[in-house]
Amino acid sequence: MRSKNNITRYYILSVLILAVAYLILPLGGYIYAVAASVTTLDATEVGKTDNITSAVLWGTLDNLNGEPNADIWFEWGYSATSLTNTTTVTTLDAVGTYRDTITGYDAGRTVYFRLASETNVFAYGAVESFTLTTGVVVTDFIFETVIPMVIAVLAVATPMYIGFKNHTISLEKLFIYVISGVVTYYLVSFIISAFYSSVL
């Protein structure tokens, strides 16, 4: 009877040991994982094209510290302590430079960002920042909207004025003038936008 009780105790003890091992051992990866080393670099190509703001964020994965790979991404926002936006996570298995593009941020506001990584342990680079000044936005508006609009109005108003002056204007011609003005606006806007972007 005593032998059977001992077997039962050993069985229960073994089950408990296995259960504890099952719960604790997976944590070993988190306990002994080492964070990767990352650095946040300056942003480039900060600007606005076709009314959409964009910027290229840069950073480096400096050291995997023995880990086989690291998930890496950027965090950004309008406060250095609240980086609520993130880029797509990418897995890297070698050190090197990393970049990603963000779009749709508010012009005139300072954008803060940092490079982040995870190897079961999180690591972050320093917080950097950039600002797309409103002066650039105004310049874009003038080049991409105001100038094409002025040219389009002139393209419509000039033949209309001549037609009214010579009494040769008609509804059909008026319709053609308006259509040509719209086409002129978009054509000039496209040409100026392409040229302006290439110069910048």
C-alpha positions in Angstrom: 0.0 0.0 0.0 2.9 2.3 0.9 4.6 1.5 -2.4 1.5 2.4 -4.4 1.3 5.8 -2.5 4.9 6.5 -3.3 4.3 5.9 -7.0 1.3 8.2 -6.9 3.4 10.9 -5.2 6.2 10.5 -7.7 3.7 10.7 -10.6 2.1 13.9 -9.2 5.5 15.4 -8.6 6.7 14.6 -12.1 3.5 16.1 -13.6 4.1 19.3 -11.5 7.7 19.5 -12.6 6.8 19.1 -16.3 4.0 21.7 -15.9 6.4 24.2 -14.3 9.1 23.6 -17.0 6.5 24.0 -19.7 5.5 27.4 -18.3 9.0 28.7 -17.4 11.2 27.4 -20.2 9.6 29.5 -23.0 10.3 32.6 -20.9 14.0 31.8 -21.2 14.0 33.3 -24.7 12.7 36.6 -23.2 15.0 36.4 -20.2 18.2 35.8 -22.1 17.3 37.7 -25.3 19.6 40.7 -26.1 18.3 43.9 -27.6 19.6 44.9 -31.0 21.5 48.2 -31.3 19.8 50.8 -33.5 20.5 54.5 -34.4 18.1 57.1 -35.8 19.4 59.3 -38.5 18.2 62.5 -40.1 15.2 62.6 -42.4 15.6 63.5 -46.1 13.4 64.5 -49.0 11.1 66.4 -46.7 8.5 68.0 -49.0 5.2 68.1 -50.6 4.1 66.8 -54.1 0.6 66.9 -55.5 -0.6 68.2 -52.2 0.7 65.2 -50.3 3.5 65.6 -47.7 6.2 63.0 -47.5 9.6 62.4 -46.0 12.2 59.6 -46.0 13.2 58.4 -42.5 16.7 56.8 -42.1 18.3 54.7 -39.4 20.9 51.9 -39.0 20.7 48.5 -37.4 24.2 48.6 -35.8 24.4 45.2 -34.0 22.2 42.1 -33.7 24.2 41.2 -30.5 24.1 37.5 -31.2 20.4 37.4 -32.2 19.6 35.8 -35.6 17.4 38.7 -36.8 15.5 41.7 -35.6 12.2 43.3 -36.4 12.6 46.9 -37.3 10.3 49.9 -37.9 9.9 53.7 -37.4 7.6 55.3 -34.9 6.6 59.0 -35.4 4.2 61.6 -34.2 3.8 65.3 -33.2 5.2 64.9 -29.7 8.6 63.5 -28.7 6.9 61.5 -26.0 3.9 60.3 -28.0 5.0 58.5 -31.2 1.7 57.0 -32.1 2.2 56.3 -35.8 4.4 53.4 -37.1 5.7 52.2 -40.4 5.6 48.6 -41.7 7.7 46.2 -39.7 10.6 44.7 -41.6 12.7 41.7 -40.4 16.5 42.1 -41.0 19.1 39.5 -40.5 22.2 41.7 -41.1 23.3 45.1 -39.9 23.1 48.0 -42.2 21.2 51.2 -43.2 17.4 51.1 -43.1 14.9 53.6 -44.6 11.2 54.0 -45.0 8.9 56.8 -46.3 6.0 58.4 -44.4 3.3 60.5 -46.0 0.3 62.6 -45.0 1.8 64.4 -42.0 0.8 68.0 -41.2 2.9 70.7 -42.9 4.1 73.4 -40.5 4.1 71.0 -37.5 7.3 69.4 -36.1 7.4 65.6 -36.7 9.3 63.5 -34.2 10.5 60.0 -35.1 12.8 57.2 -34.0 13.9 53.8 -35.2 12.6 50.8 -33.1 13.6 47.1 -33.1 12.5 43.9 -31.3 14.4 40.7 -30.7 12.0 39.6 -27.9 13.5 42.7 -26.3 12.7 46.2 -27.5 15.3 48.8 -28.4 15.0 52.3 -29.6 17.2 54.9 -31.3 17.2 58.6 -30.2 14.3 60.7 -31.2 14.9 63.0 -34.2 12.7 65.6 -35.8 12.0 67.6 -38.9 9.5 70.4 -40.0 8.1 71.1 -43.4 7.8 74.9 -43.2 4.7 76.6 -44.4 6.8 78.7 -46.7 7.5 75.6 -48.8 3.7 74.8 -48.8 2.9 78.4 -49.9 5.5 78.1 -52.7 4.0 74.8 -53.8 0.6 76.3 -53.9 1.7 79.2 -56.0 3.6 77.0 -58.5 1.1 74.2 -58.7 -2.2 76.1 -58.4 -2.1 79.8 -58.7 0.2 80.1 -61.8 -1.7 77.3 -63.8 -5.0 79.0 -62.8 -3.8 82.4 -64.1 -2.6 80.9 -67.4 -5.8 78.9 -67.8 -8.0 82.1 -67.2 -5.9 84.0 -69.7 -6.3 81.1 -72.2 -10.1 81.4 -71.9 -10.5 85.1 -71.4 -8.4 86.2 -74.4 -10.3 84.5 -77.2 -13.6 85.3 -75.4 -12.8 89.0 -75.3 -11.8 89.0 -78.9 -15.0 87.1 -79.8 -17.2 89.5 -77.8 -15.4 92.5 -79.3 -15.9 91.2 -82.9 -19.3 89.8 -82.2 -18.3 86.4 -83.3 -18.8 84.6 -79.9 -21.3 81.7 -79.9 -22.4 79.1 -77.3 -20.4 76.4 -79.1 -17.2 78.5 -79.0 -17.8 79.4 -75.4 -18.0 75.7 -74.5 -14.8 75.1 -76.4 -13.1 78.0 -74.6 -14.0 76.6 -71.2 -12.9 73.1 -72.0 -9.6 74.4 -73.4 -9.1 76.4 -70.2 -9.6 73.4 -68.0 -7.2 71.3 -70.1 -4.7 74.2 -70.0 -4.9 74.4 -66.2 -4.2 70.7 -65.7 -1.5 70.6 -68.4 0.4 73.6 -67.0 0.0 72.3 -63.4 1.4 69.0 -64.4 4.4 70.5 -66.2 5.2 73.0 -63.4 4.8 70.3 -60.7 7.1 67.9 -62.6 9.7 70.6 -63.2 9.5 72.0 -59.7 9.9 68.6 -58.1 12.9 67.7 -60.2 14.6 71.0 -59.4 14.0 70.5 -55.7 
